[in-house]
Amino acid sequence: MKQAVLPQKEVANYLDKHFIPVMLEINDDRLPKGFSYYATPTFFVVSPDGKSVERVVGGANASQFLDYLKKVRTRIK
């Protein structure tokens, strides 16, 4: 995901326009309290007030991930 999907122009542009992406490395960084994972990659969508809106585990291709981002964005408006 990090090398193949996130850098793709359409995905990167959508993320930059509608989200504030934060990438944590599980071996180097601490997860915020209340957030956990059981597999990688794990994506959390967090509302502006800091509440977890959605968590998705696993990879996807660019089209699938963009569809996911669009769907979840409607839940945080």
C-alpha positions as CSV (number, residue, x, y, z in Angstrom):
1,M,0.0,0.0,0.0
2,K,2.7,2.4,1.0
3,Q,4.7,2.1,-2.2
4,A,2.0,0.9,-4.7
5,V,-1.3,2.6,-3.8
6,L,-0.8,5.7,-1.7
7,P,1.5,7.4,-4.1
8,Q,-0.9,7.0,-7.1
9,K,-2.0,10.4,-8.2
10,E,-5.8,10.0,-7.8
11,V,-5.4,8.5,-4.3
12,A,-2.8,11.0,-3.2
13,N,-4.8,13.9,-4.4
14,Y,-8.0,12.7,-2.7
15,L,-6.1,12.1,0.6
16,D,-4.5,15.5,0.4
17,K,-7.8,17.3,-0.3
18,H,-10.1,15.5,2.2
19,F,-7.9,14.0,5.0
20,I,-4.9,14.6,7.1
21,P,-2.9,11.4,6.6
22,V,-0.7,10.3,9.5
23,M,1.5,7.2,9.0
24,L,2.9,5.3,12.0
25,E,5.4,2.5,11.9
26,I,4.3,-0.3,14.3
27,N,7.8,-1.1,15.3
28,D,8.9,2.5,15.9
29,D,5.8,4.5,17.0
30,R,3.2,4.2,19.7
31,L,-0.4,4.0,18.7
32,P,-2.7,6.5,20.5
33,K,-4.7,5.2,23.4
34,G,-7.7,3.3,22.4
35,F,-6.3,2.3,19.0
36,S,-5.1,-1.2,18.3
37,Y,-4.3,-3.5,15.4
38,Y,-4.0,-7.2,14.8
39,A,-2.6,-7.2,11.2
40,T,-1.0,-4.7,8.9
41,P,-1.8,-2.6,7.1
42,T,-4.5,-1.1,9.3
43,F,-6.1,2.2,8.4
44,F,-8.0,4.3,11.0
45,V,-10.3,7.2,10.0
46,V,-10.6,9.6,12.9
47,S,-13.1,12.4,13.2
48,P,-12.0,16.0,13.9
49,D,-12.8,15.4,17.6
50,G,-10.4,12.4,17.8
51,K,-13.0,9.6,17.7
52,S,-12.3,6.5,15.6
53,V,-14.9,6.5,12.8
54,E,-13.7,3.4,11.0
55,R,-10.9,0.9,11.0
56,V,-10.0,-1.2,7.9
57,V,-7.5,-4.0,7.9
58,G,-5.7,-5.2,4.8
59,G,-4.5,-3.9,1.5
60,A,-6.4,-2.9,-1.6
61,N,-5.7,-1.7,-5.1
62,A,-5.9,2.0,-5.8
63,S,-9.5,1.9,-7.1
64,Q,-10.7,-0.1,-4.1
65,F,-9.0,2.2,-1.6
66,L,-10.3,5.3,-3.3
67,D,-13.8,3.9,-3.2
68,Y,-13.3,3.2,0.5
69,L,-12.1,6.7,1.2
70,K,-15.1,8.2,-0.6
71,K,-17.5,6.0,1.3
72,V,-16.0,6.7,4.7
73,R,-15.8,10.4,4.1
74,T,-19.6,10.6,3.9
75,R,-19.6,9.3,7.5
76,I,-17.5,12.1,8.9
77,K,-19.2,15.1,7.3
